[in-house]
Amino acid sequence: MDNILTVTQLNHLIKAAFDNVPALQNVCVRGELSNYKLYPSGHHYFTLKDAEASLKCVMFKGSAYSLRFRPQNGMSVLAVGRVSVYPKDGVYQLYCTRLIPDGAGELQLAFEQLKQRLQAEGLFDLSRKKPLPAYPQRIGIVTSPAGAAIHDMLRILGKRYPLAKLILLPVRVQGEEAAGEISRAIAYANREALAELLIVGRGGGSMEDLWAFNEEPVARAIAASEIPVISAVGHEPDVTISDFVADLRAATPSNAAELAVPDREELKVQLAGLQKSMKAALDRKLQLARSRTEALNARLNRQDPIRQIQDRRQSLDQALQAMTAAQTAALHARRRELTRLAAALDAMSPLKVLSRGYAVVTAPDGRLISSAEAAKTREILDITFQDGTIRTIPDHR
């Protein structure tokens, strides 16, 4: 045979044949994902299969960047691309440029997948939520400077709480670059400690318009923020991944401004009430202090050393007076008793008897001679009269 081909030549002929069929250059194939593998190079390799056949597929890194969801084995998808031959092994395959979930929307599927993954990591846990400052002095706003949302927030914040300094961190809020700008702005605000509170969001739009706030980099930037974050994306029915991760979800940007700061009119009413309560409490405290002071003064007066000395001196004077009176009374009583005894003694005194003409006869040794028989013959006797004593001398004749 003259027409002999090498394996490589044959494979290239087959490849050229495939490449020259217009119908194979843009096909959409429905099938179930199988043997899905992501290589370190960033290329995705998988097999599409149905009940009777299978098709090898590859999605290169450049095309895989457009994936908004994470493909998984068993998932039904629509694969868009071209069919060609890989010359090295002579196998034809689908070079996939786009992969779409079959049945569920691509964005909705990506949303649910990221939501489940972050929730499993605990990024939605209430324990991670940081309290908002009651009276923030600096508020950072991460949003587009051209949207209506920023004007609404500036108006409401200025009206409700003009004391706060507002710092705009301008970013794109939709498009391929939006998620990166938003996440970098949040990180920058934290790194530079620009604010005490961050509001991250934008006005309403379609799911595609709001998609930047469903991107994983934005979610992780909010979760890593040391500054409390209010998520304010779209209208009230709109829910994004940012809402789950943020410390507080606001229904709209305007609602975020209301939640971020107190209302100065309400503060005035509260301050007036506090002032009234404080005045009443101060009055009560002053009255209590006055009563206590008066009680202490009275107690001090009772315990005044000078007054105590005066009281003791008066008590001493009274005791001395009472003792003197008692002594005087006792002395008078003693004198009366002495007078009485003296009178009684005087009445019984021998001198009284002598004054009536009687005399007392005693021997020189003091022995009383009360009878004639007691007087010895020729004994010297002393005879005592009222006015004196005479001595008798016996007659020896």
GIQUICOR-V72734 format. One record per residue. RES is the residue in one letter. PSI is psi as a letter, one per 40 degrees, with the letter a starting at -180 (999 if undefined). Layout:
BEGIN
[[RES & PSI] [RES & PSI]]
END
This chain:
BEGIN
[[M & h] [D & d] [N & g] [I & h] [L & i] [T & i] [V & d] [T & d] [Q & d] [L & d] [N & d] [H & d] [L & d] [I & d] [K & d] [A & d] [A & d] [F & d] [D & e] [N & e] [V & h] [P & d] [A & d] [L & e] [Q & e] [N & g] [V & i] [C & h] [V & h] [R & h] [G & i] [E & h] [L & h] [S & i] [N & f] [Y & h] [K & h] [L & h] [Y & i] [P & d] [S & e] [G & e] [H & i] [H & h] [Y & h] [F & i] [T & h] [L & h] [K & i] [D & a] [A & d] [E & e] [A & i] [S & i] [L & h] [K & i] [C & i] [V & i] [M & h] [F & i] [K & d] [G & d] [S & d] [A & d] [Y & d] [S & e] [L & h] [R & e] [F & i] [R & h] [P & i] [Q & i] [N & h] [G & e] [M & h] [S & h] [V & i] [L & h] [A & h] [V & h] [G & a] [R & i] [V & h] [S & a] [V & h] [Y & h] [P & d] [K & d] [D & e] [G & f] [V & h] [Y & i] [Q & i] [L & h] [Y & g] [C & h] [T & e] [R & h] [L & h] [I & h] [P & h] [D & h] [G & c] [A & i] [G & i] [E & d] [L & d] [Q & d] [L & d] [A & d] [F & d] [E & d] [Q & d] [L & d] [K & d] [Q & d] [R & d] [L & d] [Q & d] [A & d] [E & e] [G & e] [L & e] [F & e] [D & i] [L & d] [S & e] [R & e] [K & h] [K & i] [P & i] [L & i] [P & h] [A & d] [Y & g] [P & h] [Q & d] [R & h] [I & h] [G & h] [I & h] [V & h] [T & a] [S & h] [P & e] [A & e] [G & i] [A & d] [A & d] [I & d] [H & d] [D & d] [M & d] [L & d] [R & d] [I & d] [L & d] [G & d] [K & d] [R & d] [Y & g] [P & e] [L & d] [A & h] [K & h] [L & h] [I & h] [L & h] [L & g] [P & h] [V & i] [R & i] [V & e] [Q & i] [G & i] [E & d] [E & e] [A & d] [A & d] [G & d] [E & d] [I & d] [S & d] [R & d] [A & d] [I & d] [A & d] [Y & d] [A & d] [N & d] [R & d] [E & e] [A & f] [L & d] [A & i] [E & e] [L & i] [L & h] [I & h] [V & h] [G & a] [R & i] [G & a] [G & i] [G & a] [S & i] [M & d] [E & d] [D & d] [L & e] [W & d] [A & d] [F & e] [N & e] [E & i] [E & d] [P & d] [V & d] [A & d] [R & d] [A & d] [I & d] [A & d] [A & e] [S & h] [E & d] [I & h] [P & i] [V & h] [I & h] [S & h] [A & g] [V & h] [G & a] [H & i] [E & d] [P & e] [D & h] [V & h] [T & i] [I & d] [S & d] [D & d] [F & d] [V & d] [A & i] [D & d] [L & h] [R & h] [A & i] [A & d] [T & i] [P & d] [S & d] [N & d] [A & d] [A & d] [E & d] [L & d] [A & d] [V & i] [P & i] [D & h] [R & d] [E & d] [E & d] [L & d] [K & d] [V & d] [Q & d] [L & d] [A & d] [G & d] [L & d] [Q & d] [K & d] [S & d] [M & d] [K & d] [A & d] [A & d] [L & d] [D & d] [R & d] [K & d] [L & d] [Q & d] [L & d] [A & d] [R & d] [S & d] [R & d] [T & d] [E & d] [A & d] [L & d] [N & d] [A & d] [R & d] [L & d] [N & d] [R & d] [Q & e] [D & h] [P & d] [I & d] [R & d] [Q & d] [I & d] [Q & d] [D & d] [R & d] [R & d] [Q & d] [S & d] [L & d] [D & d] [Q & d] [A & d] [L & d] [Q & d] [A & d] [M & d] [T & d] [A & d] [A & d] [Q & d] [T & d] [A & d] [A & d] [L & d] [H & d] [A & d] [R & d] [R & d] [R & d] [E & d] [L & d] [T & d] [R & d] [L & d] [A & d] [A & d] [A & d] [L & d] [D & d] [A & d] [M & e] [S & h] [P & d] [L & d] [K & d] [V & d] [L & d] [S & e] [R & e] [G & e] [Y & i] [A & i] [V & h] [V & h] [T & i] [A & i] [P & d] [D & e] [G & e] [R & h] [L & h] [I & h] [S & e] [S & i] [A & d] [E & d] [A & e] [A & h] [K & i] [T & h] [R & f] [E & i] [I & h] [L & i] [D & h] [I & h] [T & h] [F & a] [Q & d] [D & e] [G & a] [T & h] [I & i] [R & h] [T & i] [I & h] [P & i] [D & h] [H & e] [R & 999]]
END
